[in-house]
Amino acid sequence: MKRDMLTSASTIRLPLLNKFTLSDKAKRITSFTCAALLALLFLYTGIEKLYHHKTFVLQLVDHPFFGNYPNLIAWLLPSLELILAAALLYPRTRLIGFYSSFALLLGFTVYIHILQHFFPRTPCNCGGVLPQLSWAQHKVFNAAFMLVAIIGACMLPEKKKNTTA
């Protein structure tokens, strides 16, 4: 029973979403759109960090938390982002991709909050256009994508159980 709860998207219920009745097709389209948005985000940020790897490492050297391990973080973080993007694109791993995306974005948001309040002059290591955002805008951006992850997980169609024994 517990195993079914962990693997089924139906265990997540939001009161707002429950008021709407969507067809399975609408749920699939919504879930896929959410997965595609998150996958594009992680593909963009992961590739950007790898493409500008030396710059990313140099930014991490001056970081209050990662200064001792810049090379390790500079490979692990973009690799994780690319793995998450792949997980979101495959139906079998999409739910874990949504959960993992939410967790990673929550971690980034907590990290940004700590930087904002305790290390205000620390530069952003996001890559691409994201460094142009303020810390507050980063948190809103992350919250929006966390919401996308929640909606995507909630809209995953339930797996049909095999009724034949």
Phi, psi and omega in degrees: 000312179297322180299318178298322180295324182284333185260355183255130178293342182289349179286342178265122179229129175247128182306320181297318181286333182289341180284344180257134176257116180246147175289163178301323180295316179296321177296316179299316181295316179298313180297316180296320179297317178297317179297319180294319179298314179294319179298318178298318178301310183288326174297314180300308184290321179294313180294320179300316180293322178288322180295321179252046187304312182298319178295318180298316179298316180297324177293323181288332180300321182272007184278143182294332183259327190249009183302331181276342185228045186296321181293318179297311180296322183294339174262320183293314185297309179294327177296317178298318180297319180289323176295318177298319178300316179296318180299324180288335183275343180258126183305323183293333183248007186296318181297313177295329175296318177296313179299314181294322178297314178301313181298316180295316178295323176296317177300315177300319182293317177297316178301314178298318179300316179297314179299316182300320186267336184243338181223065189297341182264007179288129181286158177281140179251018188293323183087158178068222182273347184296330178296344179287346181279147173285171178299319179296319178294325176300316182294320177294316178302311179296319179298321179297317180285333172294321176297320176300318179296319179295313180298317179300317179293320180292330183270356177300129178295143178290144177287136178284129180280142178283117184269352179273139182261000000 
